Amino acid sequence: MISQADVEQFAAAGYLVVENVFSRAELAHYRDAIDAAVSRRPDQPLPVEERDAFDRMFTQAFNLWEDSPAVRPLTFEARLAAIASRLLGVEKLRVFCDQVFFKEPGCTETGVHQDYPLLSIKQTQTLNAWIPLDGSSLDAGALGYLPGSHMFGAESHVDRLMGHNLLLSPAMQEALKRPVFANWQPGASLFTTS
């Protein structure tokens, strides 16, 4: 499903869009399954205007596969695993979690950040597989990436508290001038370093 050139692009840029991973019928099925699973959760979000600054960025739900048999196949989808395995150059993978994000009307922009410091794991060879159920466009709040910024190193909240802010480094300031926004059709998936 991906070529050696794709693997090299992922290593250099820190992300790769893979087109046509899912059919529109599969996306519709999973959209319905995810909506149903989220609606059954007891921890329903407050209206956007009543949320704190962090929670106004998006609504999220974790590990829907644990209580939704209809979502479970997406979390452990063999096509995603095959792509991830090839990109990381490994034979075996471990799923850390599934996570669903909704950007509702009135949500605020999500700030520049690294995902890895937000994870509670020691393993550094990780990636995210993003599956936009409605595609991704600039009009709908596309994800933005800074090509090559994964090579600048990871930064934790402790680093920032100690005065080290990776966002202020000259290399990061240059990267911030050239973001790439994920603009793809439904069915594509975006793989990113964490």
Secondary structure in CASP SS format (residue, H / E / C, confidence):
PFRMAT SS
TARGET T0000
AUTHOR 0000-0000-0000
METHOD secondary structure of the structure
MODEL  1
M C 1.00
I C 1.00
S C 1.00
Q H 1.00
A H 1.00
D H 1.00
V H 1.00
E H 1.00
Q H 1.00
F H 1.00
A H 1.00
A H 1.00
A H 1.00
G C 1.00
Y E 1.00
L E 1.00
V E 1.00
V E 1.00
E C 1.00
N C 1.00
V C 1.00
F C 1.00
S C 1.00
R H 1.00
A H 1.00
E H 1.00
L H 1.00
A H 1.00
H H 1.00
Y H 1.00
R H 1.00
D H 1.00
A H 1.00
I H 1.00
D H 1.00
A H 1.00
A H 1.00
V H 1.00
S H 1.00
R H 1.00
R C 1.00
P C 1.00
D C 1.00
Q C 1.00
P C 1.00
L C 1.00
P C 1.00
V H 1.00
E H 1.00
E H 1.00
R C 1.00
D C 1.00
A C 1.00
F C 1.00
D C 1.00
R C 1.00
M C 1.00
F C 1.00
T E 1.00
Q E 1.00
A E 1.00
F E 1.00
N C 1.00
L H 1.00
W H 1.00
E H 1.00
D C 1.00
S C 1.00
P C 1.00
A C 1.00
V C 1.00
R H 1.00
P H 1.00
L H 1.00
T H 1.00
F C 1.00
E C 1.00
A H 1.00
R H 1.00
L H 1.00
A H 1.00
A H 1.00
I H 1.00
A H 1.00
S H 1.00
R H 1.00
L H 1.00
L H 1.00
G C 1.00
V C 1.00
E C 1.00
K C 1.00
L C 1.00
R C 1.00
V C 1.00
F C 1.00
C C 1.00
D C 1.00
Q E 1.00
V E 1.00
F E 1.00
F E 1.00
K C 1.00
E C 1.00
P C 1.00
G C 1.00
C C 1.00
T C 1.00
E C 1.00
T C 1.00
G C 1.00
V C 1.00
H C 1.00
Q C 1.00
D C 1.00
Y H 1.00
P H 1.00
L H 1.00
L C 1.00
S C 1.00
I C 1.00
K C 1.00
Q C 1.00
T C 1.00
Q C 1.00
T C 1.00
L E 1.00
N E 1.00
A E 1.00
W E 1.00
I C 1.00
P C 1.00
L C 1.00
D C 1.00
G C 1.00
S E 1.00
S C 1.00
L H 1.00
D H 1.00
A H 1.00
G C 1.00
A C 1.00
L C 1.00
G E 1.00
Y E 1.00
L C 1.00
P C 1.00
G C 1.00
S H 1.00
H H 1.00
M H 1.00
F H 1.00
G C 1.00
A C 1.00
E C 1.00
S C 1.00
H H 1.00
V H 1.00
D H 1.00
R H 1.00
L H 1.00
M C 1.00
G C 1.00
H C 1.00
N C 1.00
L H 1.00
L H 1.00
L H 1.00
S C 1.00
P H 1.00
A H 1.00
M H 1.00
Q H 1.00
E H 1.00
A H 1.00
L H 1.00
K C 1.00
R C 1.00
P C 1.00
V E 1.00
F E 1.00
A C 1.00
N C 1.00
W E 1.00
Q C 1.00
P C 1.00
G C 1.00
A C 1.00
S E 1.00
L E 1.00
F E 1.00
T E 1.00
T E 1.00
S C 1.00
END
